[in-house]
Amino acid sequence: MQSSEPVKRAMLDAFFDWDVVNWSKALPLWSSALPQQLYGKRAVEIGARSGGLALWLALRGARVVCGHYRGQAEQAKKLHGRHGVSDRVTYEQLDVTSLPYEAEVDIVAMKSVLGGVGAFGRQDRQQLAVQEIYRALRPGGFFLFAENLRSTLLHDLVRRAKRGETWHYPTVNEFTEMLREFDEVAWQTHGFLGMFGLSERQRAVLGRVDGCLCPVLPARFRYIVYGVARKGPQ
């Protein structure tokens, strides 16, 4: 058991990259929704950055498009090469508001993307992004999401102080309304203190505190929503 824990944590770091303790809460829900093996399935990671979700999907056997708006894939290519999945991953420049797929993808995965899509109050672009994901999915396909929520005034102030935040973070109600076209939706919220950490070590400690704190906090106080939406048969 002791030897497996560092490997498990290292893989979570590879999949989620930042604030790992809190964001990786999505993984059990995603895993339970999908088949154990994804061989023969086609998947797309939107807003890939380091390509962590593409790695997770490829390790399960899927053929994955690792997509980023600016087409920057060097970091993702190195990660996929280290884990021996380069033969199952391709790299494309993708705009989530205009995807080049029509009912041809089995799985779309996305982490921390919608805030930037809706920058400067463009909530219409966020809704368009979700509609494009729905359009890209085959009947019965899965949308795996983990996204930032608006949360509290304190969270908003810290985000703005860190990088002059222009992103628009939806509320829980706004986000779930975007998913209205999907037949089946399961989601949860998490995270309150973790994002305030100044290093990943601090965020890990605060994330463990969040594990005890979040169950007693209202959903509107939490800054992550994660879950699975499934497109119905047609």
Secondary structure, DSSP 4 states (H G I P E B T S, - for coil): -TTHHHHHHHHHHHHH-SSHHHHTTHHHHHHHHS-S--TT-EEEEES-TTTHHHHHHHHTT-EEEEEETT---HHHHHHHHHTT-GGGEEEEE--TTS-S-SS-EEEEEEES-HHHHTGGG-HHHHHHHHHHHHHHEEEEEEEEEEEE----HHHHHHHHHHH-----PPPHHHHHHHTTT-SEEEEEEE-SSGGG-SSHHHHHHHHHHHHHHGGGS-GGG--EEEEEEEPPP-
